[in-house]
Amino acid sequence: MSQLDSRSWSDTLQKLFQRSIDYYCRIDAVYLRIGNEPPHSMLNSTETSIHELSHLFSKVENIDRQIQSLMENASISQTKETDSLIQLKKKVLERIYDRNRFLHTKAQNVKSLLQHELNTMNTGHNAMRGYRSLSSENKGILTESI
């Protein structure tokens, strides 16, 4: 591979890394938005957020495959720029991981809260059934004799 080819490959690699980092930053922004939503609105926006995240992950996976292929098939020595981009990508991925863990905990809390509310409603419903009036089909002995 000539010096020019090597430089071209290196430029392409750096551009791909930057695009990958940009997509991961978008993913991070979605996680941040979800994390800042109050629990009741979190339930309403989940489907939209999942669709958005799915689209972003699909795009970034394609870019990351290109990076991997380029690094495997071309003998490119890492440069300072490439190293700094790798470190930046690592930081963004760590931030996404932390936000994901936070959102998982938040979702578990919302799930527990909803389960508690459902149990409370069910208990109230069962108590109210004890106060219902007797139907004509279900009259007791005393009611029937009157």
Helices and strands as residue ranges (DSSP letters): H 3-36, H 39-73, H 80-129, G 136-138, H 141-145
